[in-house]
């Protein structure tokens, strides 16, 4: 994994597009992560933002949504060629699941904003990006592009009450019942 000066990175403008998607996710009370897949540094060929709450599916991370929309538009051989020539820009380090999926899809480059210290698959927790995975190439990962802004959005989400989070069950009734029966 390499860290570069964000203003000097040639894909800085693409990360700004991913941040717009992250903001849109935040506005919809989703974890604010957005991504774009850019072909030959010339155009966005797919994009995604976190949608697990809206879709009621925990696997609907920004990267998976972008891959699904991309594969819906292309046959497999065309898709693999385009992805091998593309870079994924994502606001937060992909989790282990997404990192594996990106490799299997044929991507070889990822640029991300902030690290994911709980589930990161590009080296923060596990290095799925570089680990041996038959039939895939390792991922070249670059971090730190707009990382402060990506982290700011995540903090906004986690500092506010997530109205979509499941509410804990009231354990007091259970505790009272268990103390009665144990006497």
C-alpha positions in Angstrom: 0.0 0.0 0.0 1.3 3.4 -0.8 0.4 6.8 0.6 0.7 9.9 -1.7 0.1 13.6 -1.6 -3.6 13.9 -2.4 -3.4 17.1 -4.4 -0.7 15.7 -6.6 -2.5 12.4 -7.2 -3.8 12.3 -10.8 -7.1 10.8 -9.7 -7.9 13.4 -7.0 -10.8 14.6 -9.1 -12.3 11.1 -9.2 -12.1 10.8 -5.4 -14.1 14.0 -5.2 -16.8 12.2 -7.3 -16.8 9.3 -4.8 -17.1 11.7 -1.9 -20.3 13.1 -3.5 -21.8 9.6 -3.5 -20.7 9.2 0.1 -22.5 12.4 1.0 -25.6 11.2 -0.8 -25.4 7.9 1.3 -25.1 10.0 4.5 -28.1 12.1 3.4 -30.1 8.8 3.2 -28.8 7.6 6.6 -26.5 5.0 5.2 -22.8 4.6 6.1 -21.2 7.3 4.0 -19.1 5.4 1.5 -19.0 6.0 -2.2 -17.0 4.8 -5.1 -16.4 5.2 -8.8 -14.7 2.9 -11.3 -12.7 5.0 -13.8 -11.6 3.6 -17.1 -8.1 4.8 -18.4 -8.4 8.0 -16.3 -11.0 9.3 -18.7 -14.5 8.4 -17.7 -16.5 6.8 -14.9 -17.8 3.5 -16.0 -19.6 2.5 -12.8 -20.4 4.0 -9.4 -21.9 2.9 -6.2 -22.7 4.0 -2.6 -23.6 2.0 0.5 -27.2 0.8 0.5 -27.6 -2.0 3.0 -30.3 -0.3 5.0 -32.4 0.7 2.0 -32.0 -2.7 0.3 -32.1 -4.7 3.6 -29.0 -6.5 2.6 -25.7 -6.3 4.5 -23.6 -7.0 1.4 -24.7 -3.9 -0.5 -21.5 -2.0 0.0 -20.6 0.7 -2.4 -18.0 -1.5 -4.2 -20.5 -4.3 -4.6 -23.2 -2.0 -5.9 -20.8 -0.5 -8.5 -19.7 -4.0 -9.7 -23.3 -5.1 -10.0 -24.3 -2.1 -12.1 -21.2 -2.5 -14.2 -21.7 -6.3 -14.9 -25.3 -5.6 -15.7 -24.1 -3.5 -18.7 -21.3 -5.7 -20.1 -20.7 -9.3 -21.2 -18.0 -11.1 -19.1 -15.1 -10.8 -21.5 -15.7 -7.1 -22.2 -16.2 -6.4 -18.5 -12.9 -8.1 -17.5 -11.0 -6.2 -20.1 -12.4 -2.8 -19.1 -11.9 -3.5 -15.4 -8.3 -4.6 -15.9 -7.7 -1.1 -17.4 -9.6 0.7 -14.7 -9.1 2.1 -11.2 -11.6 2.0 -8.3 -11.7 5.2 -6.2 -13.5 4.6 -2.9 -13.8 6.9 0.1 -12.8 4.2 2.7 -10.6 1.2 2.5 -12.6 -1.7 1.1 -13.6 -4.4 3.6 -12.3 -7.9 3.2 -15.4 -9.1 1.3 -15.2 -6.2 -1.2 -11.4 -6.5 -1.6 -11.8 -10.2 -2.6 -14.7 -9.4 -4.9 -12.7 -6.6 -6.6 -9.8 -9.0 -7.2 -12.1 -11.7 -8.6 -13.8 -9.1 -10.9 -10.4 -8.3 -12.4 -9.5 -4.9 -11.0 -5.8 -4.3 -10.2 -5.8 -0.8 -8.8 -7.7 0.8 -5.8 -7.3 4.3 -4.5 -9.0 4.9 -1.2 -9.4 7.8 1.3 -9.3 6.6 4.9 -8.3 3.3 6.4 -10.8 0.8 7.7 -9.3 -0.3 11.1 -12.1 -2.8 11.7 -12.6 -4.6 8.5 -10.0 -3.4 6.0 -8.9 -5.8 3.3 -6.0 -3.7 1.9 -3.7 -4.2 4.9 -5.3 -2.4 7.8 -6.7 -5.8 9.2 -5.9 -8.4 6.5 -4.1 -8.0 3.2 -6.6 -9.6 0.9 -5.2 -7.2 -1.8 -1.9 -9.0 -1.8 -2.6 -12.5 -0.4 -2.3 -15.4 -2.7 -5.6 -15.9 -4.6 -5.4 -18.3 -7.5 -6.6 -16.9 -10.8 -6.3 -13.2 -9.7 -3.6 -10.5 -9.8 -2.7 -8.6 -6.6 -4.3 -5.2 -6.1 -2.2 -2.1 -6.1 -3.6 0.0 -3.3 -3.0 3.7 -2.7 -4.4 5.5 0.4 -4.8 8.9 1.8 -6.6 10.7 -1.1 -9.2 12.9 0.7 -8.9 10.7 3.7 -9.7 13.5 6.1 -13.0 14.3 4.3 -13.9 10.6 4.1 -13.3 10.3 7.9 -15.3 13.5 8.6 -18.3 12.0 6.8 -18.0 8.7 8.7 -17.7 10.6 12.1 -20.9 12.5 11.2 -22.7 9.3 10.6 -21.5 7.6 13.8 -21.9 10.7 16.1 -25.5 11.0 15.2 -28.1 8.5 16.2 -28.5 5.9 13.5 -32.3 5.7 13.3 -32.0 2.5 11.2 -29.9 0.6 13.8 -31.7 -2.2 15.6 -32.7 -1.3 19.1 -31.4 -3.5 22.0 -33.9 -5.7 23.7 -35.0 -4.9 27.2 -32.9 -7.2 29.3 -34.3 -6.1 32.7 -37.4 -8.3 32.3 -35.3 -11.3 31.4 -33.0 -10.7 34.4 -36.0 -10.3 36.8 -37.5 -13.6 35.5 -34.2 -15.5 35.8 -33.7 -14.3 39.4 -37.2 -15.5 40.4 -36.7 -18.9 38.9 -33.2 -19.4 40.4 -34.3 -18.9 44.0 
